[in-house]
Amino acid sequence: MKKLGALLLAVFMVFTLVACNSTQGESSSQAKTTSQSATDETKEQAKSDSAGNGKVLVVYFSATGSTEKVAKAIAEASDATLFEIEPKEPYTSDDLNYNDDNSRVSREHNNPDLQNVELTSTSVPNWDSYDTVFVGYPIWWGDAAWPVSSFVKANNFDGKTVIPFCTSASSDIGDSGKNLADLAKTGDWQTGRRFSSSADTSEVKAWVTEFGL
Ligand SMILES: Cc1cc2nc3c(=O)[nH]c(=O)nc-3n(C[C@H](O)[C@H](O)[C@H](O)COP(=O)(O)O)c2cc1C
């Protein structure tokens, strides 16, 4: 009789343990589902925050982040969508060493045939919906960095106001915007503006308000 009691107790304990574990499993998987959906919501929110109003687009190429910072400030000030121009083969710091005659940029600079840099994508979703397109780039040897040329040649800017902007160590925007307009052949290209590599975002935002977007 004692043995039967002990056996029943053991069965009860095993049952309790299993039941307990399965409840824990359920609640932890429930917690996972809840936190997963919270992450998805945050991602969706971030997506719609960067989606903009569908009228203004900021397209930019940035090798070391300076132009990107300006592009983001413009997008924030004009409720714009951002589109980054990305070479299929990104530029490393060795690639960008213009003091080395053999670096990638030096070779590309010396041979215009090499400047048709392949991009990961040249098509912007909902391209037709944008009235105003800011086009940003770093100045390379006094002109627009050539990955931007590949983008500009691949798109039709008909019916769009195009505003170039650039960052540089010291050079002005010069003819870089006009040269891109010549490549694009379409669009109403404005004079645009140069910012210093270390431009203050408030200076950028003040400039954007001039367009009344
Ligand atoms: C290959 C190369 C050429 C450059 N040529 C010039 C130039 O002619 N004039 C100038 O003021 N800055 C020049 N710079 C400096 C960049 O324009 C400047 O650092 C820019 O803000 C970089 O932008 P990013 O960080 O968006 O790539 C050059 C930089 C590189 C890598």
The ligand as a MOL file (V3000), in Angstrom:
LIG
                    3D

  0  0  0     0  0            999 V3000
M  V30 BEGIN CTAB
M  V30 COUNTS 31 33 0 0 0
M  V30 BEGIN ATOM
M  V30 1 C 38.4600 61.1340 -54.9580 0
M  V30 2 C 38.1770 62.3990 -54.2090 0
M  V30 3 C 38.3370 63.6120 -54.8280 0
M  V30 4 C 38.0520 64.7870 -54.1400 0
M  V30 5 N 38.1600 65.9860 -54.7970 0
M  V30 6 C 37.8470 67.1300 -54.1440 0
M  V30 7 C 37.9250 68.3970 -54.8040 0
M  V30 8 O 38.2440 68.4970 -55.9860 0
M  V30 9 N 37.6120 69.4990 -54.0900 0
M  V30 10 C 37.2510 69.4500 -52.7700 0
M  V30 11 O 37.0000 70.4870 -52.1780 0
M  V30 12 N 37.1310 68.2620 -52.1220 0
M  V30 13 C 37.4290 67.1140 -52.7720 0
M  V30 14 N 37.3110 65.9080 -52.1230 0
M  V30 15 C 36.7680 65.8710 -50.7570 0
M  V30 16 C 35.2860 65.4940 -50.7700 0
M  V30 17 O 34.5580 66.2570 -51.6970 0
M  V30 18 C 34.6440 65.7290 -49.3920 0
M  V30 19 O 35.3800 65.0670 -48.4090 0
M  V30 20 C 33.1930 65.2820 -49.3780 0
M  V30 21 O 32.5230 65.9410 -48.3180 0
M  V30 22 C 33.0410 63.7760 -49.1950 0
M  V30 23 O 31.6820 63.4540 -49.1860 0
M  V30 24 P 31.1520 62.0070 -48.7440 0
M  V30 25 O 31.6100 61.7930 -47.3190 0
M  V30 26 O 29.6720 62.0930 -48.8490 0
M  V30 27 O 31.7690 61.0020 -49.6740 0
M  V30 28 C 37.6140 64.7360 -52.7830 0
M  V30 29 C 37.5020 63.4860 -52.1500 0
M  V30 30 C 37.7780 62.3270 -52.8590 0
M  V30 31 C 37.6210 60.9970 -52.1850 0
M  V30 END ATOM
M  V30 BEGIN BOND
M  V30 1 1 1 2
M  V30 2 1 2 3
M  V30 3 2 2 30
M  V30 4 2 3 4
M  V30 5 1 4 5
M  V30 6 1 4 28
M  V30 7 2 5 6
M  V30 8 1 6 7
M  V30 9 1 6 13
M  V30 10 2 7 8
M  V30 11 1 7 9
M  V30 12 1 9 10
M  V30 13 2 10 11
M  V30 14 1 10 12
M  V30 15 2 12 13
M  V30 16 1 13 14
M  V30 17 1 14 15
M  V30 18 1 14 28
M  V30 19 1 15 16
M  V30 20 1 16 17
M  V30 21 1 16 18
M  V30 22 1 18 19
M  V30 23 1 18 20
M  V30 24 1 20 21
M  V30 25 1 20 22
M  V30 26 1 22 23
M  V30 27 1 23 24
M  V30 28 2 24 25
M  V30 29 1 24 26
M  V30 30 1 24 27
M  V30 31 2 28 29
M  V30 32 1 29 30
M  V30 33 1 30 31
M  V30 END BOND
M  V30 END CTAB
M  END
